Amino acid sequence: MKLTNPESIQESEKEFIDTINAELDWDVIEQVLLDKHNFEVQDDIEYKDGNLIVYNNEIAYKFDFQIKVPLSVIFNRSGECLSMSTTREDGGREANEDMQIQNTSTTRTPGRGPDEKKAEEMAVEIADLISEINNKS
């Protein structure tokens, strides 16, 4: 025996979640992202889903969002990752210490031997090929 229309309940729940979502303080959320995760949001945040849940024996609200984060990756000619960091909007670079990877065993002293000149020529050729591919798309 139904006491009410299930569609009515679901519609009211959706409206309730939408109301809470509309009242979120994005300045505080962006500050938490900066403080805890060391990055700033570059583009609009896309709302994915919201729901009422039980979290640690307490009623809570869960909201899922999609965000874009700039990422800078540095790797050597051997393909080994040397560093990863997020880039802030102001153009300054802030390394995320959790992602920082240093490998001093692959550090080479600067010089322009025959192998490095050949590698530079290959890099220019690869860049030209990528440019051609991008222009055809």
ZADO-1210 file (C-alpha; in nm, 4 decimals, padded with zeros to 6 digits):
<atoms>
<atom x="00.0000" y="00.0000" z="00.0000" code="MET" pos="1"/>
<atom x="00.1572" y="00.3281" z="-00.1188" code="LYS" pos="2"/>
<atom x="00.1082" y="00.6338" z="00.0962" code="LEU" pos="3"/>
<atom x="00.2227" y="00.8775" z="-00.1724" code="THR" pos="4"/>
<atom x="00.3362" y="00.8979" z="-00.5312" code="ASN" pos="5"/>
<atom x="00.7072" y="00.7917" z="-00.5633" code="PRO" pos="6"/>
<atom x="00.7664" y="01.0405" z="-00.8476" code="GLU" pos="7"/>
<atom x="00.6544" y="01.3209" z="-00.6174" code="SER" pos="8"/>
<atom x="00.9045" y="01.2138" z="-00.3505" code="ILE" pos="9"/>
<atom x="01.1896" y="01.1881" z="-00.6041" code="GLN" pos="10"/>
<atom x="01.1073" y="01.5298" z="-00.7524" code="GLU" pos="11"/>
<atom x="01.0983" y="01.6892" z="-00.4048" code="SER" pos="12"/>
<atom x="01.4325" y="01.5279" z="-00.3140" code="GLU" pos="13"/>
<atom x="01.5887" y="01.6603" z="-00.6377" code="LYS" pos="14"/>
<atom x="01.4593" y="02.0121" z="-00.5671" code="GLU" pos="15"/>
<atom x="01.5966" y="01.9912" z="-00.2109" code="PHE" pos="16"/>
<atom x="01.9451" y="01.8855" z="-00.3346" code="ILE" pos="17"/>
<atom x="01.9389" y="02.1585" z="-00.6032" code="ASP" pos="18"/>
<atom x="01.8562" y="02.4192" z="-00.3356" code="THR" pos="19"/>
<atom x="02.1513" y="02.3114" z="-00.1204" code="ILE" pos="20"/>
<atom x="02.3814" y="02.3063" z="-00.4255" code="ASN" pos="21"/>
<atom x="02.2795" y="02.6620" z="-00.5138" code="ALA" pos="22"/>
<atom x="02.3802" y="02.7797" z="-00.1652" code="GLU" pos="23"/>
<atom x="02.7329" y="02.6319" z="-00.1603" code="LEU" pos="24"/>
<atom x="03.0028" y="02.8880" z="-00.0810" code="ASP" pos="25"/>
<atom x="03.2415" y="02.8506" z="-00.3765" code="TRP" pos="26"/>
<atom x="03.4969" y="03.0907" z="-00.2304" code="ASP" pos="27"/>
<atom x="03.5384" y="02.8555" z="00.0662" code="VAL" pos="28"/>
<atom x="03.5469" y="02.5445" z="-00.1556" code="ILE" pos="29"/>
<atom x="03.8148" y="02.6972" z="-00.3799" code="GLU" pos="30"/>
<atom x="04.0190" y="02.7986" z="-00.0730" code="GLN" pos="31"/>
<atom x="04.0022" y="02.4404" z="00.0601" code="VAL" pos="32"/>
<atom x="04.1210" y="02.3113" z="-00.2789" code="LEU" pos="33"/>
<atom x="04.4113" y="02.5550" z="-00.2663" code="LEU" pos="34"/>
<atom x="04.5008" y="02.4862" z="00.0980" code="ASP" pos="35"/>
<atom x="04.4657" y="02.1076" z="00.1006" code="LYS" pos="36"/>
<atom x="04.5479" y="02.0146" z="-00.2596" code="HIS" pos="37"/>
<atom x="04.7591" y="02.3116" z="-00.3716" code="ASN" pos="38"/>
<atom x="04.5699" y="02.4012" z="-00.6889" code="PHE" pos="39"/>
<atom x="04.3244" y="02.6537" z="-00.8183" code="GLU" pos="40"/>
<atom x="04.0249" y="02.5820" z="-01.0360" code="VAL" pos="41"/>
<atom x="04.0853" y="02.7109" z="-01.3895" code="GLN" pos="42"/>
<atom x="03.7423" y="02.6683" z="-01.5495" code="ASP" pos="43"/>
<atom x="03.3832" y="02.6339" z="-01.4407" code="ASP" pos="44"/>
<atom x="03.3089" y="02.3469" z="-01.2077" code="ILE" pos="45"/>
<atom x="03.0620" y="02.1027" z="-01.3602" code="GLU" pos="46"/>
<atom x="02.7957" y="01.9633" z="-01.1265" code="TYR" pos="47"/>
<atom x="02.7542" y="01.5868" z="-01.1777" code="LYS" pos="48"/>
<atom x="02.5281" y="01.4569" z="-00.9000" code="ASP" pos="49"/>
<atom x="02.3988" y="01.5219" z="-00.5504" code="GLY" pos="50"/>
<atom x="02.2463" y="01.2923" z="-00.2957" code="ASN" pos="51"/>
<atom x="02.1481" y="01.2449" z="00.0664" code="LEU" pos="52"/>
<atom x="02.3703" y="00.9813" z="00.2333" code="ILE" pos="53"/>
<atom x="02.4676" y="00.8366" z="00.5696" code="VAL" pos="54"/>
<atom x="02.8326" y="00.9133" z="00.6517" code="TYR" pos="55"/>
<atom x="02.9874" y="00.7974" z="00.9804" code="ASN" pos="56"/>
<atom x="02.6382" y="00.7292" z="01.1209" code="ASN" pos="57"/>
<atom x="02.5282" y="01.0820" z="01.0355" code="GLU" pos="58"/>
<atom x="02.2987" y="01.2249" z="00.7674" code="ILE" pos="59"/>
<atom x="02.5107" y="01.4084" z="00.5099" code="ALA" pos="60"/>
<atom x="02.4935" y="01.5485" z="00.1569" code="TYR" pos="61"/>
<atom x="02.7245" y="01.4268" z="-00.1151" code="LYS" pos="62"/>
<atom x="02.7868" y="01.6387" z="-00.4244" code="PHE" pos="63"/>
<atom x="03.0002" y="01.5232" z="-00.7161" code="ASP" pos="64"/>
<atom x="03.1686" y="01.7776" z="-00.9423" code="PHE" pos="65"/>
<atom x="03.4060" y="01.7658" z="-01.2361" code="GLN" pos="66"/>
<atom x="03.6915" y="02.0179" z="-01.2322" code="ILE" pos="67"/>
<atom x="03.9870" y="02.0893" z="-01.4590" code="LYS" pos="68"/>
<atom x="04.3299" y="02.1224" z="-01.3029" code="VAL" pos="69"/>
<atom x="04.6352" y="02.2420" z="-01.4958" code="PRO" pos="70"/>
<atom x="04.9261" y="02.0011" z="-01.4794" code="LEU" pos="71"/>
<atom x="05.2885" y="02.0493" z="-01.5773" code="SER" pos="72"/>
<atom x="05.5011" y="01.7370" z="-01.6331" code="VAL" pos="73"/>
<atom x="05.8799" y="01.7365" z="-01.6730" code="ILE" pos="74"/>
<atom x="06.0632" y="01.4275" z="-01.7963" code="PHE" pos="75"/>
<atom x="06.4091" y="01.3640" z="-01.9326" code="ASN" pos="76"/>
<atom x="06.5167" y="01.2247" z="-02.2689" code="ARG" pos="77"/>
<atom x="06.5060" y="00.8743" z="-02.1236" code="SER" pos="78"/>
<atom x="06.1357" y="00.9212" z="-02.0511" code="GLY" pos="79"/>
<atom x="06.1770" y="00.9277" z="-01.6733" code="GLU" pos="80"/>
<atom x="05.9525" y="01.1641" z="-01.4826" code="CYS" pos="81"/>
<atom x="06.1496" y="01.4369" z="-01.3084" code="LEU" pos="82"/>
<atom x="05.8675" y="01.6526" z="-01.1726" code="SER" pos="83"/>
<atom x="05.4921" y="01.7069" z="-01.1767" code="MET" pos="84"/>
<atom x="05.3263" y="02.0234" z="-01.0576" code="SER" pos="85"/>
<atom x="05.0086" y="02.2186" z="-01.0834" code="THR" pos="86"/>
<atom x="05.0232" y="02.5630" z="-01.2408" code="THR" pos="87"/>
<atom x="04.8378" y="02.8487" z="-01.0806" code="ARG" pos="88"/>
<atom x="04.6208" y="03.0960" z="-01.2752" code="GLU" pos="89"/>
<atom x="04.8652" y="03.3808" z="-01.2171" code="ASP" pos="90"/>
<atom x="05.1276" y="03.1944" z="-01.4188" code="GLY" pos="91"/>
<atom x="05.3389" y="03.1105" z="-01.1148" code="GLY" pos="92"/>
<atom x="05.4278" y="02.7481" z="-01.0662" code="ARG" pos="93"/>
<atom x="05.3651" y="02.5757" z="-00.7370" code="GLU" pos="94"/>
<atom x="05.5098" y="02.2285" z="-00.7042" code="ALA" pos="95"/>
<atom x="05.2860" y="01.9787" z="-00.5351" code="ASN" pos="96"/>
<atom x="05.5232" y="01.8065" z="-00.2922" code="GLU" pos="97"/>
<atom x="05.3184" y="01.4858" z="-00.2993" code="ASP" pos="98"/>
<atom x="05.3755" y="01.4612" z="-00.6724" code="MET" pos="99"/>
<atom x="05.7383" y="01.5796" z="-00.6801" code="GLN" pos="100"/>
<atom x="05.9698" y="01.3180" z="-00.8234" code="ILE" pos="101"/>
<atom x="06.3429" y="01.3803" z="-00.8399" code="GLN" pos="102"/>
<atom x="06.5967" y="01.1487" z="-00.9978" code="ASN" pos="103"/>
<atom x="06.9518" y="01.2779" z="-00.9699" code="THR" pos="104"/>
<atom x="07.1051" y="00.9652" z="-01.1236" code="SER" pos="105"/>
<atom x="06.9836" y="01.0740" z="-01.4677" code="THR" pos="106"/>
<atom x="07.1182" y="01.4295" z="-01.4457" code="THR" pos="107"/>
<atom x="07.3766" y="01.5003" z="-01.7147" code="ARG" pos="108"/>
<atom x="07.6156" y="01.7864" z="-01.7440" code="THR" pos="109"/>
<atom x="07.5279" y="02.0304" z="-02.0215" code="PRO" pos="110"/>
<atom x="07.7201" y="01.9853" z="-02.3420" code="GLY" pos="111"/>
<atom x="07.6550" y="01.9591" z="-02.7110" code="ARG" pos="112"/>
<atom x="07.8070" y="01.6345" z="-02.8257" code="GLY" pos="113"/>
<atom x="07.7052" y="01.4579" z="-03.1480" code="PRO" pos="114"/>
<atom x="07.4311" y="01.2595" z="-02.9707" code="ASP" pos="115"/>
<atom x="07.2708" y="01.5743" z="-02.8282" code="GLU" pos="116"/>
<atom x="07.2774" y="01.7490" z="-03.1657" code="LYS" pos="117"/>
<atom x="07.1087" y="01.4475" z="-03.3266" code="LYS" pos="118"/>
<atom x="06.8501" y="01.4371" z="-03.0453" code="ALA" pos="119"/>
<atom x="06.7794" y="01.8072" z="-03.0986" code="GLU" pos="120"/>
<atom x="06.7301" y="01.7513" z="-03.4725" code="GLU" pos="121"/>
<atom x="06.4961" y="01.4600" z="-03.3997" code="MET" pos="122"/>
<atom x="06.2992" y="01.6726" z="-03.1526" code="ALA" pos="123"/>
<atom x="06.2550" y="01.9463" z="-03.4151" code="VAL" pos="124"/>
<atom x="06.1416" y="01.6862" z="-03.6691" code="GLU" pos="125"/>
<atom x="05.8906" y="01.5375" z="-03.4228" code="ILE" pos="126"/>
<atom x="05.7576" y="01.8851" z="-03.3384" code="ALA" pos="127"/>
<atom x="05.7114" y="01.9564" z="-03.7108" code="ASP" pos="128"/>
<atom x="05.5243" y="01.6265" z="-03.7585" code="LEU" pos="129"/>
<atom x="05.2950" y="01.7002" z="-03.4620" code="ILE" pos="130"/>
<atom x="05.2281" y="02.0460" z="-03.6008" code="SER" pos="131"/>
<atom x="05.1335" y="01.8987" z="-03.9389" code="GLU" pos="132"/>
<atom x="04.9005" y="01.6469" z="-03.7737" code="ILE" pos="133"/>
<atom x="04.7333" y="01.9210" z="-03.5670" code="ASN" pos="134"/>
<atom x="04.6850" y="02.1426" z="-03.8730" code="ASN" pos="135"/>
<atom x="04.5128" y="01.8574" z="-04.0622" code="LYS" pos="136"/>
<atom x="04.2610" y="01.7992" z="-03.7808" code="SER" pos="137"/>
</atoms>
